[in-house]
């Protein structure tokens, strides 16, 4: 009879509803590899997944057979050729617009205000995607517009989390340090006196800043409760926009 684990495994703690436990556990083995890991030992795989080594070995046998994992001569394990093959297919079919626009539409539906996705372009920020508020009174930024980096909530986020810009000497360093600590920026009148904005950072898997998700509204409609859906939108996009 199999032993009952003293602690719950990573896979069992986040099991897919209606899914297959063995598949969840196999996928948890794949998920513990990080950009810093070239190879992992059996012990490291067991420790990170909180699975018994005997269970890990059985799962690895199936993953090796399917070329998801490869066992090296020194007994350590690395990701296999199947990962590279599927990555090439994913890269060829990846559409940033298809990832970002549904999140922006959900943000507008939840708040009733305009949502945008800003990226840095040189010394400015580009409004790459935008979904307008249904209200007739709103700001009229369009996708493709260039805006300043040093003003507006989206620009403040991109600057604060930039490895160079956000730590460069300047009068706004205290502000950027607070933004990095808070994980967002909300203000009224930072770019235009009659416009309010709430922005949060979107990160790459590497941890570098990718973009800012921004919600804008006329100053008289500013609602601090909209911070939560902005943060949720940024979390949904983080790691999916490389």
N, C-alpha and C positions, 0 to 999 in steps of 0.2 A: 504494500500500500504506500503511495507517495506521501512524503512528509508534508505537513502543513507549514508554510513559511512563517517564521516568527514575526516578520515585518512584511507589509504589503509591497509588492513589486511596483515599479513605476507604471508598467502597462496595466496592471490590475487596478491601480489607483485612478487611471484615466481611460478606462475601457470604453470601446465604441458600443453604444446602445444597439443591441441586436447583432453585434459582431461576433467574431470568432476569437477566443482568448489566445490561441496559439499564434494567430496572425498578429494580434496586438503586441504580443511579446517579441515576435521576430522583428516587427517594425521598431520596437523600443531599442533593440540592439543597433539598428541602423541609425537611430536618432541620436545616440550618445556620442557619435563622432562629431568633433568640432573642427573649425578651420585650423586649430593648433595641433590636431592629432593626425600624424601620418599613419601611425599604427597603434593598436591597443592590444594588451595582453588578455588572456582569458580572465585573469583575476580582475583587471580593470573593467572589462565588460560586465562581469558579474556584480562588481561593486556599484557601478553606475546604474545598472538596471534593477538592482536588488533582487536578482534571480540566483538560484542555486547554480553552481558551476556545471553540474550534470545537465540541468535544463538548458543552460547556455550552449553546451556542446551539441545537444540534439538540434537546437535551432540553427546553430552554425552549420551543421551538416547539410541542412536543407538550403540555407542561404548560399553556401559554397556551390552546391549542385546547380543552383540557378544563376551563379556568377554575380550575385549581389555582394558577396564577401569573398576574399581570397586569403588563404593561409600561407604565410611566408615561411621560408626555410628555418627561421629562428623561432617559429612557433607563435609569432604574433599575427594579428589580423589587420587587414586593410580593406577598404571598399573595393568592390570588384568592377569588372568591365561593363556590367549591365547598367550601373549607375551612370557611367559616361555616355552610353548609348541613349538612355532615356533623357539625359540632360540635353543632348544635342537636339532631340526631337522637341523637348520643352522649349529650348531657346528659339528654335525656328518658328514655333507656333505662339510664342509669348506676345501678348499685346498689353502694354501698360494701360492703355485707355480702358480695356475690358476689365482690368483690375481696379482702377481708380474710380471710374465713373459710377459704378453701382454704389460704392461707399459714399460718394458725394451726394448721390440722389437720396440715399437713406438718411444722410445728415440733414438735408433740406426738408425731407418729409418729417423728421423728428422735431425740427426747430422752426420751420417756416421762414428761415433766413437763407441767404446766399452762401454757397460753399465753394471753395477753390483749392487748388493744389499748386503750390508755388515751388519752383526750383531755382537755384542760383544760376545766373548766367553772367559771367564776368563780374563786374561791379554793380550789377543790378539783380533783380529777381524777375523771373518769367512766370506769368500766370499760364500754366500749361493746360489745365482743365478747369472748367467752371460750370456750376449749375446755379441758375438764378432763382431767387426767392419768388414765390407766386404773388407777393405783394407788389402793387404798382409803385410804391415808394421804396427805393432801394438804391444802392450804389451801382454804377454801370460799368464796372471793369469787365473786360472780355478776355476770353482765352487768346493768348498771343500778345497781350499787353505787357510791357516792361514797367516795373515799379521800383522804387528805391529800396536798397537793402537797409538803410539806416533809419527808415521810418515805416510805420505800419507793423501790425502784429506778425505777419508772415515774414517780413524782412528781419524783424528782431529775432525771431526763432532761428532763421537760417544763419544769422550772424553769431548768435550766442553759442550755437552748437558746432560752428566751424572750428576746426582744430587750430587754425591760425587767427582768423578774424576775431573769434570770440574771446581770445586771450591777449590780443594786441593792446598795447597801452592806449588809453583814450578816456574821454570824460564819462563814457557810459559803461565802464567796466563793472561798477557795482550793480548796475541794472542787469547786465548779461550774466553775472554770477548768480543773481537771484533767479533769473529765468532758468538757468541750468539746474538750480536747486529745486525750483517748483515744478519744472517739466512742462511749462506752458507760459503764454503771455496773453494777457487780456488788458485792453485799454480803450478809452474813448478819446478821439481827437489826436491820436498819435501821428496819423498821416493827413487826415482831413478833419476839421473840427466837428463836422456833423456825422462822422462815421465811427462806429465802434467795431472792434475786431477781437476775436479769440482765436489763437493759433496754438498748435501742438506739433512737435517734431515727429517725422517719419524716418525710421532708421533702416539702413541696410543690415544684412546678416552680419557684416563685419563690425557693426556698431557705429559706423560713420553716418552722418546726417545725409539723408536722401532728399527730403522735401519738407515742406510745412503744409499742414492742413489748416485752412483758415475759414472761419465763419464770420461774415460781415453783416451789419445791420445799421439802419439809421440810429443815431445816438439815443433817440427817445424810445427805441424798442430794445435797447440793450438788456439782456437777461442773463444774470450770472449762472442760472441753472443750466444754461446751454454749454457750460464748460464740460460737463460729464459726457454728452454725446460727441463733442469734439475730441476728447481724449480717447473715447472708444473708437472713433473713426481712425485716429492715428495708430492705435494698437492693431486694428484690423489690417492696416496696410504695412506696418513694420515687418520687414523680412520677406515681403512679397513683391517688392518694386525694383529689384536689382536690375 
